[in-house]
Structures are given as structure tokens and as C-alpha cells.
Amino acid sequence: MNHLFFILSPDLDIFWVIKDERGKVIHQGSKKNQDELGMLNINSATGFVYNPLILNKILNVPPGKPKDIEASVPFILEDQILNNLEKFHLVVSDREDIGQVKVTLVPEIVMDQINAYILKNEINITSIFNFSNLLHCKPSEGILSILDKYAIINFGNKWSWCSDLESILGLLDKGFKEFDITSFKVYTNKEVDVDWLRYSEIFPEIINKRSQEDYLIDPTSNKQNNFLQGRYQPKIEWKKYLTLWRYPIAALMLLIVIHFFQLSLKIFQNNLIASELNVKAEGSFYQVFDNTDQNSNFKLALQNKIKETPRLSKNSFLSTFSRISQVINLNENISINSVSFNAEKDLFLLEVELASFEDIDSLKSVLDQSGFEVKVGPQKRSGSSILSEMFITKLQ
């Protein structure tokens, strides 16, 4: 996966480096050939921006949740900033142990320029930082970067500023004392004729940078105050993912369509079978009950026939069989072979298997005492057992 690192100037000039997943530089360029970016395989990008309109503040804040601290920052800044805060995009760092937060105020006009650049190049930019993040230094060290028309000063990672070189030189001595700076480096890509001791007692170490891309080749940057927060937070690129996964998605949609088609077909077939069964049931009904008017409503005629059908008595098969079972379970020499019930005659027929003829009389006596009217039917011997029919014709 290739990652793009770029620097964006106030004039929207771009200087860029592309690295592979191992961090090796595979391509680099500048404003002269930025159109090449559209032809390169870039998976994600990180940007660094410098602009004299970007302000940096250090604020003392009380302890609290990050959201509460962020909400309190505009009220603290009201007395320090003359401009309308609504025109700035505020980026607040985490609260440090000493109770301070670093606030970057990016004018909305600058954020709109950055946003337009992102949309124009269709690059998946995950984060954008202040250029001073590339000037990472020790707490007692200052770094000055001279970039053509502009210069950026970083005082020990505590505070930074972008302006013209003369304005920054006039601030050096005061900044060194305020932020306890004891050493000083200057990055430049050109000869600079400056009497350094005129501006400070600290003489700088001059380090040559051939181009702005050199800042990106081996960057030592911190990850504080990503500009892409809040309403500028990167959005999910649904179009990109839909394009990438269009064939699997199309295959899945096809499977879903086929599944619902098969389901609909099965429902249709079941409805067709149900309709055929209804027709057959209606034909059978009128065939059995031939005295019924076939022009009448089938459902109504069926309901009437059901009402005319004699209902089983409350003490019918289930209750009778339950009571008989209780009696038979008390005698281990008797078992039930078959049970039948004639609802119209309210006749209950029980075929039992017994060990002896005496058990027949014993079972009849117990059933009589249990409230049943019992008649003993035919009997026959089957091997060592006796089979006997018993008719229960009435419940007392």
C-alpha cells in the first residue's frame, strides 16, 4: 500500500513524496509535475500545511473531559483574539500534565482551499497537520525553516509561527528567552545572508535542504492537532468502495433476487395447490351431502353441517379412557390391546388381554364400582392369555 506525504503552501503549490508499505521512497515531485499524482497508485495520504493566516495559541485550562475542554476553548480565546472566532476552525490538543493545551486556529478560507484541493485530486487524505509538526525538536531547541517567501519557527514544540523571514528574526531573542531555548537550527535551501548575532546570542547550526520534499523523505513529526476534525473529518468514500466491490455486490444482489424469485414461485405453487384442494373439498362435500344446494355458499354450508353434527359428550373417549387406564394400571395381569369409540352410539369398546377368566370378572366388578355400565363380550384364548371384549355403553 502506497502512502502519499505532501506539503501545501499558501499559494497552493505542492511538494510530495510517495512511500511504499516499508517506508521506502518510490516517487517524489513538486508543483511542476503534480498532475502525475492522478496517475499513481495512492492508497492514503498525509499532508502538512503552512500559512501565515494560521494561528497557534497555548492556553491554561482546568482538568476535565476532552469534550468539555474543547467546548471551553472559544470562551477563553474571546479575550485574546480580535477576529471573529466563527471564521476559524479550532483544533485543540490533549491537555498536558502542566495544565496547558495547544490550540491551532485555521481560518475557514484556508480549510476551504485544502478541502477543494482534496476534492480536485480525489486523494484519500486521512490527516493534515501544521508544517511545524515536521520541525520536531527538543524542548530546549529552536528550529527555523526558510521556505522561499515564507519562514516557520518552532520553539521547542511549544509554539510555532509562519510569517516572512524579517518578522520572525525580530522575534527570535524574545522567543528564545520565553521558551528557554538554548540551541538553534536553521533549515534552508538557499544562501541566507543574515547577521544572526544581531538578533540573538545563540548562533544557529545551518542545515541545507535541497527542496521541500527533503522534509518528507525522513520526517520526524508529531501527530498533534490533525486539522481534519469535526465537519472536516474525512468521510467514507462510498463511491470508491462500491466501485471496488461492484462485482461481489452484484453477485450478492443476484443471489438475493434468485432466492426471492424461488420463494415467490414456491408460494405461488402452494397457493395453487391449496386452491385445487379447496375445489376438490368442495366437490367431495356436495357429493357426500347431495341434498345441499350447490349454488349456496360453500363455507356457510360447511359451517351449518358442522353445527348439525352431534357433539361428543363431555365424558367421552378421553375422560373414559383415562379412568379405565387408572383401573387397569392397578392390576398387572391386565393390559389393553385396542381401544375404539363410536361417537354416535356413545359406545366405548375395549379389548383387553388377561391372565385368566377370573381376571375378567374382577375387572368388570372394579369398573362397575367406578361408575361404568359394563358388558362383557366374546372371549377367546390366545396362547397362555385370554382376549376379551368389554362394552362401556353408559357413564353413570
N, C-alpha and C positions, 0 to 999 in steps of 0.2 A: 504494500500500500504506500503510495507516494504522498508526501505532505509538503505543502507549499508554505514557505515563510516569506513575508513581504513587508516592505516599508513604504508607507504612503505619505507623500509630502503635502504641504499646504496647497501646492499648485497641481495636486493630483498626479504627480509623477510617481512611478512605481519602480522599486528595485526589489528583485525577487531571487529566491534560491529554492530549488526543489530537492528534497532528500527522500531516499528510499526508507524502508522499514528498519534498516540497520543504521540509519543516520548518515549514510554516505551521500555526498552531493552528486546528483546526476544531471543537473541543469541549473543555469543561472542566467539572469538577464536584467534589463532595465527598461526605461520608458521607450527606448528606441525599438525594442522588439517585444513589447508586451502582448501584441496580437498572438504571439506563439503560445501563450497560456491556454488559449482556447483549443489548441491542437495537442496539448499534453495531457497525459492521464493523471489527473489530480484527484485524490480521494477526500482530502480535507486541507484546511489552511489556517494559519495563524498570522495575524497582522500586527504591525507596530506603526503608530501614527505620531507625527509631531506637528504642532501648530501653535503659533503664539497666542491664539484665542483660547487655548485650553489652560485652565487654572488649576492649581494644586493648593490644598489647604490642609493644615494639621489642627485638629480640634480635640479639646479635652472633653470627654463625655463620661457620665456616671455609668456604673455597671448596669447591665440589662440584656434582654434578649436582642439578637441581631436586628429583628424587625422593628423593635422599639427604638433601638439606637438609630437605625436608618430613618425612622419617622421623625426623630428629634433633630436631625441634622439641619433641615431647612430653617427651623426656628433659630438655631444657634448661628447660622450663616447670615440671617437677616441684617444683623448689625455690622457685618464685616464686608458684605458685598453690596455695591451700589446698584448693580444691574438687577433686572427682574429675574428672579430665580426660575420662573416658569419657562424661561428661554434656554435653560441649561438642563442637560441630562446628568444627574448626580450618580456617581459611583463611589460607594463607601466601603472601606476595607474593614476587616475584623478588628475589634478593639484589642489593643496591645496591653501588656501587663501594667504599663505605666499609665494607663487610662486614656490613651490617645487613639484616634482613628485618622486615617489619611483619606481625604475626600478629593476626588477629581471632578471638576466641573467642565463638562464638554458642551459647548454651545450646540443647540439643536441644528443649526445650519451646517456644522461640521459633521454631526451624526447623519444628517440627510445626505451629505456628499459621500460619506462612507457607505451608507445604505444603497445609494444609487450605483456606486462602483460595484458592490456585491451583486446587485441585480443584473447589471450590464454584463458582467463576466460569468454569471451563473456558477460561482465557486462556492463550495460548501465551507464557509468560514465559520469556525467554531469559537474563535476568541480574537479580540483586538485589544491591545494594550498600549499604554503610553510608551513612546520611544525610549524614555528614560529608564524603563524596565530592562532595556538592553545594556545600560550602563551600570551594571551591578557592581557594587564596591563595598569596601569595609566601612564600618560605622565612622571611622576617623579619616576616611579618604574621600576626596572630591574628584569627579571626572567631568571634563568639559569636552563636548563633541562639537566640532566645527563642520557644518554641512552647507556648503555653498553660501546662500544668502542668510542662513539661519544658524543658530548655535543653541545647544542644550546643555544645561549644567545640572549635575546631580550631586547634592551634598549628603554623602553617607547613607543613601537610600532613605533619607528622612524627608527631603523636599527637593523638587526639581522645577525647572523653568525653561521655556523655549522663547527666545527673542533674537534680536540682532546681536552680533558679537560685542559691539561697543557697550550696549546696555548691560550685558552680562559681566563684562570686565569691570564695570563700575560697581558691581555688586559683590565681587569676589571677596574682598577683605572682610566686609560685614558678614557675609555668609560663612566664611571660614571660622570666624570668632563665635558666631551664634550657634553653629552646629559642631564646634570642637573639631575642626578639620586640621590634621597635621601633615598630610601628604596630598599630592595633587598630580593628576594625569591629564594630558590633552591628546585627544584623538583628532587627526586631521588628514585630509588627502591632498593638501597643498601647502606651499611655503607660507608661513604666517609671520609677518614682521611685527612682533609685539614686544614691548619692554615689560616683561612680566613683573619685575620687581617694582615697577611703578604702581601696580595695582595690589600687590600682596607681597608679604615677606617670604612666602613659600614659592620656591621655583619649581615649575612643573617638569614631569617626565613626558617628553614628546613621543607619541607613538603614531606611526604612519598607517593610515588606512587607504588602500588604493581606490576603493569605491565603497558606496553604502552597502553593497552586497557583502562586504567583508564582515559587517556587524552580524550577519545572519549565518555565515559559514560555521562558526563555532560559538553560538550565542550562550552567554551565561546570564539568563534573565530570571526575574522572579515572576510569579503568577498572580500578583496583586492587582485588583481593580480592573477586571475584564469589562470593557465598555459594553459588550453585548449582554446586557441585563435588562430586566423589566420588559418594556414594549419593544426593545431592540433585540431581545433574545432570539436566537436562531429558531426558525420554525421548521417543522418536519417537512421534508421535501417529498410530498406525496407523489407528485408527478414523476420524480426520479425513480422512486421505489416501484411505482406502478409500471413504469417502462421496463425496469429491470426484471420484475416478476410477472410480466404480462402473460407469458406462455403458461407458467404454473397456475396463475389465476384463471386464465381462460379454460384450462383443463379442468380445474375445480368447478368452475361455473357450469361447464358442460356435464360433469358428473351429477351436479345438483339438478340440472334440468332433466337429465335422463331418469334420475331417481324419482322426481315428482311426476314425470310422464308415466313411468311404470306404476307408481302409486295411484295416479288418476285412472289409468287403464284398469287396474285391479278393482278399484271402487266401482267403475262403470260395469265391469263384468259381474261383480257381486250384486249390484242393483238389478242387472238384467236377470240374473238367476233368481233373485228374490221376487221379481215381477212374474217370472214364469211359475214359481211356486205358488204365488198368490192366485194366478189363473187356474192352476191345477187344483188348488184347495177349494176354490170357488166352484169349479166343475164337480168335484167329489161331493161337496156339500149338497148341491142341488140334485145330484144323482141319488144320494142316500135319503135326503128329505125331499122326495119328488113332489110332495104336496105343497111345497113352498113356492110362492110366486117368484119366478126367475127375474121378473122386472123390478123386484123390490131391492132395496139397498142391502148389499151382502153383509156388511158389518152389523147393520141393525138386525138383520135376520139371524145372524150368528149369535148376537147377544141375547135375543129372545129365546133361542133354543137352549142356551146355557142356563137361562133363568128357569126354563121348564124342566131341566134335568134335576131329578131328586138329589138333594144334598145328603151326604153321609151323616149319620148320627154322630154326636159328639164323642160317644164311647164306641167308636168304630174300630177299624183294624189296629191302629197304633196303640190305643189305650188297652184293647183286649189282649193284644199280643204281649204287651208289657206285663200285664197282670198274670197271664198264663206263664210267661217266662219265669216270673218270680216263684210261682208254684213249682215248676219243673226243676228249677235250679236247686230246690231243696232235696230232690231225690236223684242220687247219682245213677240209679238204674234206668232212668228215663231220659230220652233225647228226642229232639224234634227232627223229623225227616223233611217235611214240607208244610207250607202254610198257604192257604188261598182264602179269598174273601169275595163273596157275592154281595155287591152293594145293594142291588135291587131287592133281594130277599133278606138282606141283613144277616146273611148266613156265613158263619166262620167255620172253615174246615181245617182240621188239624190232623196230620198223620204223624204218629209217634212210634218210636221203637222202644220196646220194653224187654226186661229180662224174663218176666213170667206173666201168666194170666192174672195172678193176684195183684200185680202192679197196675193192671188196667182198672180194677175195682178201686184200688187205693187212690189213683189219680182222679177218677170220676168223683169219688167222695170228697176229696180236697177241693176240686173245682166247684162242686155243688155248694160246699160250705163257704166258698169265696164269692158266692153271689151269681154264679153262672148256671144256666139251664143246659145240661149236657146230655147228649145221646151218643151211645157207643155204636159205631158202625161195624162193617166187616172186619174180621181179624184173620190173620194168617201167620204161619210160622216161616221165618226166613233164617235158615241155619240155626244158630243157638238162640236167636232173638225172635220176638213176636212183633209184627206190624199191626197197628190198629188205627182205624179212622175214628175221629171224635167230632161230632157236630155241636157247635155252640150256636143255638138259634135265637137266644134272647138274653139280654143282660137284665138281671133283676135289680 
